[in-house]
Amino acid sequence: TQNYREERLTGRDSLVFLVDASKEMFIKGEDGAPSNFDMTMQVVRTVYTSKIISSHRDLIALVFYGTEHSKNPNDTFKHVYVYHDLDEPGAKRVQDVDALRGEKGAKLAAETLGCGPSSLGDALWCCANLYSDIKLRLSHKRLMIFTCREQPHGGDNVKDRQARTKASDLKETGVVIDLIHLMKPGGFDVSLFFRDIVSPPEDESELGLQLEPCEKLDDLQKRVRAKEQKKRATARINLCLGDGLNVAVGLYATAVTARKPPPVKLYRESNEAVRSKTRTFHTQTGSLLLPSEIKKAQTYGKKQIEMEKDEVDFIKKFDDPGLVLMGFKPMEKLKLHHHIKPSVFLYPEEGEIKGSACLFSALLKKCSEKNVYALCRCIARRNNPPRFVALVPQNEEVDDAKVQINPPGFNVIYLPYADDVRTLDLPRCTSASQEQVDKMKDIVTKLRFKYKSDAFENPVIQKHYRNLEALALDMMAPEEVEDLIMPKVEQIDRRLGSLVDEFKNLVYPANYNPESKPAAKRKTADSGGGAEKKPKVEVSMDQIKVHVQNGTLGKLTVPVLKEACKQFGVRTTGTKKQELIDALMDQLSS
Amino acid sequence: MAKSALILCMDVGFNMSNSGPGEESPFDQAKRVIQKFVQRQVFAETKDELALVLFGTDSTKNPLDNDDQYQNITVHRNLMVPDFKLLEEIENQIHPESQQADCIFDIALNVCVLVENTTIHKLDRRNIVLLTDLNSPVSSDNLDVIIENLKQADITLQFFLPFPAEEGDGEAPGDQDRRGPGHPGTGKGLSEEQKEGLDMVKHIMLTLDEEEGLEQIYTFSAIEQLCMFKRIERRPMAWPCQLTIGSALSIRIVGYKAVTEEKLKKSWKTVDAQTNQKDDVKRETVYCLDDDNETEVQKEDIIQGFRYGSDIVPFSKVDQEQMKYTHDGKCFAVLGFTKQSSVQRHRFMGTQVIKIFPGKDDEHAAVALSALIQALHELQMVAIVRYAYDRRSNPQVGAAFPCIKQDHECLMYVQLPFMEDLRHFTFPSLENNSKFTPSDEQLSAVDSLIDSMMLVEEDEDGKQKDIFKVHDIPNPAFQRLFQCLHHRAVNPGTPLPAMESWLKATLECPEVIRERCQSALGEIKNKFTLTQVEKKKKLKTSAQIFGKDSDEPEAKKAKEDEADEEFNLADIAEGSVTSVGSVDPARDFRTLIRQKTLTFEEVCKQLTHRIEQLLGNKSTDYYMKSITCVEAFREQSVKLGNADLYNSYLQLLKSSIPTQGLESFWELLVQDGVTLISEDEVEGSTVTRNEARQFLVTERIEEAAAHPAEDPGDVDDLVRIVLL
């Protein structure tokens, strides 16, 4: 929804894959490792399916160059094959890309594309036309070149120059050109040709060009993913250090719970989407109610209290949006269990207040050095009540392939208020002996693995999309989904071997079965108490009235309340306890 | 269920209204304490019951009133759940009275004990709170009997006095701030009766609780502690399950939600503004095709489908149920173990932390779980687990951290992300950029700012003291809402009050810190240059948004010509127009005004109803249509020289922007320059030309200041917005 809303204001994102289809791309690696072309197709497929899930309104195109056959509007360009023009990805397109994967894919590519001479200039020109043919407003335009050839024209100066001109034309229209260079024997020298083709990196660093060529699918996936997702600030606000000293920052949602999308309502006859309109009208007169004709109300202590709509907002408003610094605390004061929602990421907005990045950078460096976090009051958007947050410094981190793993900035951790921390009755615990602990340590050590935060797919969402895919493509059955968060029981059992029994012998008595229903003996001991509980008694109408008067309806159970509603002829739509109580109160207290 | 009964027992005798000049009388103070207390109970919606007993009243009304001894005691309200009626009664019916009976408070206590015993419910706690200035003569004759009664009924006692109990005994240092500065009445010294009474109070309290009895004697100024509405308490629900490692090892566990963002139990209902009745307002959702006529579609003709990229796949509920992911239900299964450091704090997902304890009354489970907790703790590792609450809910992946405290051990479960949840944004490096690299001077300025603003300090004993504990602050949103609701209920018809000062103060940087950081802050201001970037706000005209760029004047012109033609055609057909329809409301409006069959007011009313309807759709196309309506409204109003209807409508519209989420619509309106009708245009308009222009200008500034920021997006949030 959020992307959709933003897009309405700014336009759609677009992405063109421009893939080299020369014969070098089809050379298999050692030991039958997949060819560069095969890897590229896998990545393209991943992007297609992830876009379908996360941002289906983005436009994607897939274009090959260095082909024998040509396919483009009016066939203006030789050796350029537009496999998919710029459009929203759908089931059919995923299938098309699938067809180009693996052994069979190489064969199909040889038949439909073929290998021919390259002209990157023509290819870029063709892509420029793809963009200009789009009638929609485009916000972010990106073009990724996949190749393992550092000199696509084999040193032909004319063609090189032509490509450079076309590239700079494209860049001028706001297209960002990236090079995803793939492994070739002898290494890939970016400076020979591509340096002048690609867009300069966002920062001053030469990071983009120092990158080693991608060799493994994993690296390739990561590099493409890092570029492919356009970052958008969910809010741009000021971080006030005190006394009108403001640093402009942007908040970025880096982890958002992906949910199954809501269904679309369709008209049975035509399968076209319908729109819903919600109207508020007067029950008696049937006329539509203007905002000025309704009020908001809540009931407390048997009294309905009314407010105007703008008063409801007024109550929620504490201050204008912004972050206000309260002070600093040592990192160890940040408690692990003080977690109420996913964190967001903070990065300076030099474009709003010049100098923000420098002060932000100093703050980040010092917080990190001194191992402290900044405590702030945060109002992320208008009419939001304040929350306190911890700004936890995060230094930039890159992996061996120089791909950024952690960006520099602060992670914003939301902290709980007193109301959010529940008081628990702590059960008295018996501690384990060192022998028992040591045995468990053996078990833990046997089952060690390296956790990666992106290692688990959501089986619910995956299953949902496989089902849709199957229906969309008239497949016989949906592709199987591997449930990655299912414990691999057999493997675990095998690895643990006799350790489990040894541990059980240490902690459990012989006849103990943890699977059985909780302690049967307790039941017999308490059975007197259990029997005392009388079967549900009907509460008389008088008793209900007394409860209404005393405000003690809450003591009654839901079935009793429901029954009471029936007896008094109270209409209720709700089934929750509070709704039933409210309904009874409304009717009987007046 | 844990429940308690509490009796507020207040002295209203004539002695209570004595006060020094300019001082609040003990009576007024005591009344405020009671008000705050009851308020707190009402909003906490506890089922705790509360009674109010007054002594020193002119009349007598209590269960023992046939006995001569029990005169001048009124049971104002028996034990029941407190409500607004009680609050109103306290506000309006409780006044200082003129009696002063001897030995009154010990007798009052007796009545209270009796009242406590009237309740038929099983109670976990009984409490009596006595508010008096101890100025009535007391006798200690039956004190022992009273104490015995209290003990037997297991009733705890609290006193609220106008002066501190330790006065004269040499007050313990450090207790100062608990009581707050200035105790009215203390200046004059205590009367003989008060001294005697105080001794007796102390005697009672110490007899009841030797160790902490005296701590239950408060002064009236303890009201600051009562100001906070009670924090929301929820009974933790036990979640029994088995922790499994492979197929052969399982441990009985029980989980409790330990931390989660608490929401209010109640939400706003919509009521009719005139009748205040909920039943008078009905909300209805209708479905229609996306065609010009907005053809309505019946509910039974609607099927559901899902998007798969550009495709919409019809997918019935039945099919969906059959094909969806299913699992075995409740589960807490270990997938493996990993280093604690590989689970990053900022990757925590979900909205809660669950604490896992051993199964109830199961010593063996306790030992087994303890072994796991300690093993993880010693190895600095965590368990990665599959967690499913029950069959209906989606399974999660999460981490179980070991947590070892002095008095308990447990696992803490937090949800971790799925691959689909993560967005891998890359940000430009800050280090490699010379423009952003701070100098050493700048770094040291920041260094001293941090030092001056440390919220955790070591005191003389080397103990750490945290002066700003967020988890001790009550959610200000709740406090503020309750304050306003209370105000509206007790003072109907008056505007809402400002935020209470104590609440404001809890949200601010502590005074000590603010003073201490002044010089460091000044240093930063000197060392860093921060300049607001003047942004020329991109002027979006509605036409641009609508998809026509300004460099297509030809096309636009043609479109306008077309519109003119349409208008002429409409003229021919205008006979058939009887009301403002939805297809072209602006045209209908103009036609109807020309026809003069309906009054101007009536036609305007019809038009504004259409506009409301259109705006309800929240989409650019409908905004465009609405703007043409507003423009037509303006044009005809000027023509007819009647500005009032239009002007008041536009003002109403403006005021509804934040509530209706019409910011982008308003932006279009501003850019199209649709403003109020000024007196220059229509004689009799109450708006000056400047005001008309200002009407839009101010809005633009506000707009720029309050950037419509988006929340990371949460289904709960969305649901809440819908409910409003």
Interface residues (C-beta under 8 A of the other chain):
Chain A: T1 Q2 R5 E6 R8 L9 Y48 S50 K51 I52 I53 S54 H56 D87 E88 P89 G90 A91 K92 R93 V94 K135 R137 P201 E202 D203 E204 S205 L207 K222 R225 A226 K227 Q229 K231 T234 A235 R236 I237 L241 G242 D243 L245 N246 V247 L251 Y252 A253 T254 A255 V256 T257 A258 R259 P261 P263 V264 K265 L266 Y267 R268 E269 N271 E272 A273 V274 R275 S276 K277 T278 R279 T280 F281 H282 T283 Q284 L288 L289 L290 P291 S292 E293 I294 K295 K296 A297 Q298 T299 Y300 G301 K302 K303 Q304 I305 E306 M307 K309 D310 E311 V312 D313 F314 I315 K316 F318 D320 P321 V324 L325 M326 G327 F328 K329 P330 K333 L334 L336 H337 H338 H339 I340 K341 P342 S343 V344 F345 Y347 P348 E350 G351 E352 I353 K354 G355 S356 A357 C358 L359 F360 S361 A362 L363 L364 K365 K366 C367 K370 V372 L375 R377 A380 R381 R382 N383 N384 P385 P386 F388 V392 Q394 E396 Q404 P407 P408 G409 N411 I413 L415 P416 Y417 A418 D419 D420 V421 R422 T423 L424 D425 L426 P427 C429 T430 S431 A432 Q436 V437 D438 K439 M440 K441 I443 V444 T445 L447 R448 F449 K450 Y451 K452 S453 D454 A455 F456 E457 N458 P459 V460 I461 K463 H464 Y465 N467 L468 E469 L471 A472 P478 V481 D483 I485 M486 P487 K488 V489 E490 I492 D493 L496 V500 D501 F503 K504 L506 V507 Y508 P509 Y512 P514 E515 P518 A519 R522 Q549 N550 G551 T552 G554 K555 Q578 D586
Chain B: V42 F43 E45 K47 M80 V81 P82 D83 F84 K85 L86 L87 R231 I232 E233 R234 P236 P240 Q242 T244 I245 G246 S247 A248 L249 S250 I251 R252 Y256 K257 A258 V259 T260 E261 E262 K265 K266 S267 W268 K269 T270 V271 D272 A273 Q274 N276 K278 D279 D280 V281 K282 R283 E284 T285 V286 Y287 C288 L289 D290 E294 V297 D301 I302 I303 Q304 G305 F306 R307 Y308 G309 S310 D311 I312 V313 P314 F315 Q320 M323 K324 Y325 H327 A333 V334 L335 G336 F337 T338 K339 S342 V343 Q344 R345 H346 R347 F348 M349 G350 T351 Q352 V353 K355 F357 P358 G359 K360 D361 D362 E363 H364 A365 A366 V367 A368 S370 A371 L372 Q374 A375 L376 E378 L379 M381 I384 R386 N394 P395 Q396 V397 F401 C403 D407 H408 E409 M412 V414 L416 P417 F418 M419 E420 D421 L422 R423 H424 F425 T426 F427 P428 S429 L430 E431 N432 N433 S434 K435 F436 T437 P438 Q442 L443 A445 V446 D447 L449 I450 M453 M454 L455 V456 D466 F468 V470 H471 D472 I473 P474 N475 P476 A477 F478 R480 L481 C484 L485 R488 A489 L496 M499 L507 C509 P510 I513 R514 C517 Q518 L521 I524 K525 F528 T529 L530 T531 Q532 V533 K535 G547 T608 H609 E612 Q613 G616 N617 T620 L652 S655 S656 P658 T659 Q660 S664 A705 A706 H707 P708 A709 E710 D711 P712 G713 D714 V715 L718 L724
